[in-house]
Amino acid sequence: MKQSNTEKSYKRLKDALTAFRKEHTLKKLIFLDKEWSYYSCGKGKDCIIILPGGLGTGEVAFCYIQGLERCHRVISPIYPPANNIWELVEGLNRIIERESAENITFFGVSFGGILAQCYMQRYSERIRNLVLAHTTTITDQCATEEFE
């Protein structure tokens, strides 16, 4: 039986993700008794941090990671369960400190864009660029420390 174009595309994507997983090791970090996993790869002094949407899996952007890592450092986290967004901000900051990331560009998609904006509320001096996609801006209420 002949494979459909959808089946062929799925197989190519699945094979590409399998290859990515073989070539890239997840790093681990414990913060506030929660395990953070993240990809950290690439070269260069400029660092691009890819913040995924609500499901929080860093490998969802594996095609971007592979393209960007040739010229940049790339970090892409997998979010652990958290009580509020500020725990995620501080966990992300721990990763940035551990990896000695500099000249940071955040690329935040959906929830990742909200997280990037909250991070900037506390650590704006660390961020060089902010790219937001399919997200919203945080309101004055959300920009306060009470945002949970």
LOMAR-164770 format. One record per residue (C-alpha): residue number from 1; y negated, x, z negated; residue in three letters. Coordinates in Angstrom, 2 decimals. Layout:
REM LOMAR-164770
> resi  v  u  w  resn
> NUM  Y  X  Z  ala
...
//
This chain:
REM LOMAR-164770
> resi  v  u  w  resn
> 1  0.00  0.00  0.00  met
> 2  -3.42  1.31  0.97  lys
> 3  -5.91  2.11  -1.82  gln
> 4  -9.21  0.26  -1.79  ser
> 5  -12.52  2.13  -1.82  asn
> 6  -12.99  1.03  -5.43  thr
> 7  -9.63  2.50  -6.41  glu
> 8  -10.43  5.75  -4.61  lys
> 9  -13.84  5.96  -6.32  ser
> 10  -12.28  5.26  -9.71  tyr
> 11  -9.69  8.00  -9.19  lys
> 12  -12.36  10.53  -8.15  arg
> 13  -14.47  9.66  -11.18  leu
> 14  -11.48  9.80  -13.52  lys
> 15  -10.45  13.20  -12.11  asp
> 16  -14.03  14.50  -12.46  ala
> 17  -14.20  13.36  -16.11  leu
> 18  -10.83  14.95  -16.84  thr
> 19  -12.06  18.25  -15.36  ala
> 20  -15.29  17.99  -17.38  phe
> 21  -13.31  17.52  -20.59  arg
> 22  -11.20  20.60  -19.81  lys
> 23  -14.27  22.75  -19.15  glu
> 24  -16.46  21.52  -22.04  his
> 25  -15.55  21.64  -25.71  thr
> 26  -16.93  19.16  -28.19  leu
> 27  -18.69  20.78  -31.09  lys
> 28  -18.59  19.22  -34.55  lys
> 29  -21.15  18.98  -37.33  leu
> 30  -20.91  17.21  -40.69  ile
> 31  -24.17  15.67  -41.92  phe
> 32  -24.53  13.03  -44.66  leu
> 33  -20.71  12.86  -44.84  asp
> 34  -20.56  11.80  -41.19  lys
> 35  -19.03  13.76  -38.35  glu
> 36  -21.27  14.34  -35.37  trp
> 37  -19.70  15.45  -32.11  ser
> 38  -21.73  16.82  -29.25  tyr
> 39  -21.65  18.84  -26.09  tyr
> 40  -23.75  21.98  -25.92  ser
> 41  -23.60  24.02  -22.75  cys
> 42  -25.60  25.75  -20.07  gly
> 43  -28.10  28.58  -19.99  lys
> 44  -31.79  29.09  -20.16  gly
> 45  -34.54  28.75  -22.72  lys
> 46  -35.36  25.18  -21.71  asp
> 47  -33.14  22.60  -23.38  cys
> 48  -32.50  19.07  -22.15  ile
> 49  -31.10  16.70  -24.73  ile
> 50  -29.43  13.66  -23.20  ile
> 51  -29.44  10.73  -25.61  leu
> 52  -27.03  8.03  -24.45  pro
> 53  -27.35  4.31  -24.98  gly
> 54  -25.92  2.17  -27.75  gly
> 55  -22.29  3.14  -27.42  leu
> 56  -23.39  6.66  -28.16  gly
> 57  -20.90  8.69  -26.18  thr
> 58  -22.38  11.94  -24.92  gly
> 59  -19.92  12.35  -22.10  glu
> 60  -21.16  9.21  -20.35  val
> 61  -23.68  11.56  -18.74  ala
> 62  -21.13  14.17  -17.70  phe
> 63  -22.34  14.22  -14.08  cys
> 64  -25.90  14.96  -15.27  tyr
> 65  -24.64  17.57  -17.71  ile
> 66  -22.76  19.40  -14.96  gln
> 67  -25.79  19.39  -12.68  gly
> 68  -28.31  20.44  -15.32  leu
> 69  -26.27  23.10  -17.11  glu
> 70  -26.64  25.50  -14.19  arg
> 71  -30.29  26.15  -15.07  cys
> 72  -30.82  24.63  -18.53  his
> 73  -29.23  24.35  -21.90  arg
> 74  -27.92  20.81  -22.31  val
> 75  -27.03  18.98  -25.50  ile
> 76  -25.52  15.50  -25.48  ser
> 77  -24.43  13.91  -28.78  pro
> 78  -21.96  11.23  -29.72  ile
> 79  -23.54  9.14  -32.45  tyr
> 80  -21.61  8.51  -35.65  pro
> 81  -21.98  5.20  -37.48  pro
> 82  -25.27  5.22  -39.39  ala
> 83  -27.06  3.02  -41.91  asn
> 84  -30.37  3.29  -40.06  asn
> 85  -32.05  5.09  -37.21  ile
> 86  -33.55  7.74  -39.50  trp
> 87  -30.08  9.02  -40.35  glu
> 88  -29.57  9.49  -36.62  leu
> 89  -32.93  11.25  -36.30  val
> 90  -32.03  13.68  -39.09  glu
> 91  -28.52  14.26  -37.73  gly
> 92  -29.96  14.98  -34.30  leu
> 93  -32.42  17.37  -35.91  asn
> 94  -29.53  19.22  -37.56  arg
> 95  -27.89  19.69  -34.17  ile
> 96  -31.18  20.97  -32.70  ile
> 97  -31.55  23.44  -35.58  glu
> 98  -27.93  24.56  -35.39  arg
> 99  -28.20  25.16  -31.65  glu
> 100  -31.64  26.84  -31.97  ser
> 101  -32.88  24.56  -29.20  ala
> 102  -36.40  25.21  -27.90  glu
> 103  -38.64  23.85  -25.14  asn
> 104  -36.91  20.50  -25.55  ile
> 105  -36.97  17.68  -23.06  thr
> 106  -35.45  14.44  -24.31  phe
> 107  -33.84  12.19  -21.74  phe
> 108  -33.27  8.93  -23.61  gly
> 109  -31.45  6.00  -22.03  val
> 110  -31.61  2.52  -23.61  ser
> 111  -31.03  3.00  -27.36  phe
> 112  -31.29  6.76  -26.77  gly
> 113  -34.89  6.20  -25.69  gly
> 114  -35.67  4.44  -28.95  ile
> 115  -34.01  7.28  -30.88  leu
> 116  -36.08  9.83  -28.92  ala
> 117  -39.30  8.00  -29.81  gln
> 118  -38.34  7.86  -33.48  cys
> 119  -37.51  11.57  -33.40  tyr
> 120  -40.99  12.22  -32.01  met
> 121  -42.48  10.33  -34.95  gln
> 122  -41.19  13.06  -37.26  arg
> 123  -40.86  16.14  -35.06  tyr
> 124  -43.34  15.84  -32.21  ser
> 125  -44.09  19.56  -32.30  glu
> 126  -40.55  20.32  -31.14  arg
> 127  -40.62  18.14  -28.04  ile
> 128  -42.12  19.35  -24.78  arg
> 129  -41.23  16.37  -22.55  asn
> 130  -39.94  12.87  -23.00  leu
> 131  -38.12  10.96  -20.27  val
> 132  -37.24  7.34  -21.01  leu
> 133  -35.00  5.13  -18.90  ala
> 134  -34.04  1.48  -19.39  his
> 135  -35.52  1.38  -22.87  thr
> 136  -38.45  -0.12  -24.70  thr
> 137  -41.32  1.31  -26.65  thr
> 138  -41.20  1.18  -30.39  ile
> 139  -43.64  -1.19  -32.06  thr
> 140  -45.95  -0.29  -34.92  asp
> 141  -43.44  -1.88  -37.30  gln
> 142  -40.60  0.18  -35.84  cys
> 143  -42.64  3.36  -36.03  ala
> 144  -42.78  3.17  -39.82  thr
> 145  -40.27  4.78  -42.13  glu
> 146  -38.89  1.32  -42.91  glu
> 147  -37.39  0.94  -39.42  phe
> 148  -33.71  0.31  -39.99  glu
//
